[in-house]
Amino acid sequence: MAKLESSLDRTGSHTDMVIESRLSCLETRVNAVETLGDNSEDQAVSDEELIKCAVEVEVKKQAEEEKDLEFRKHNLILFKIPERKTDSERTEGE
């Protein structure tokens, strides 16, 4: 029983140390994000650039689809249809 208690104590203290190290790491990340978050004007410019880029991609995509559709409209499919022989042609051939 004493071994089990000592094992639990060691495991518990190790878990506490791991949790404390993770919390301190998270705190430093939060502080870093807060300092980066103060540059809201810079962020707005990059948002505008992202929007421009997304619009350009969509416009190019739409233009390409329209071009493909126009190409398909002008695409002709030709079939070889056998000529129908009339009665007069049949009698001449015989």
Buried (B, 14 or more C-beta within 10 A) or exposed (E): EEEEEEEEEEEEEEEEEEEEEEEEEEEEEEEEEEEEEEEEEEEEEEEEEEEEEEEEEEEEEEEEEEEEEEEEEEEEEEEEEEEEEEEEEEEEEE
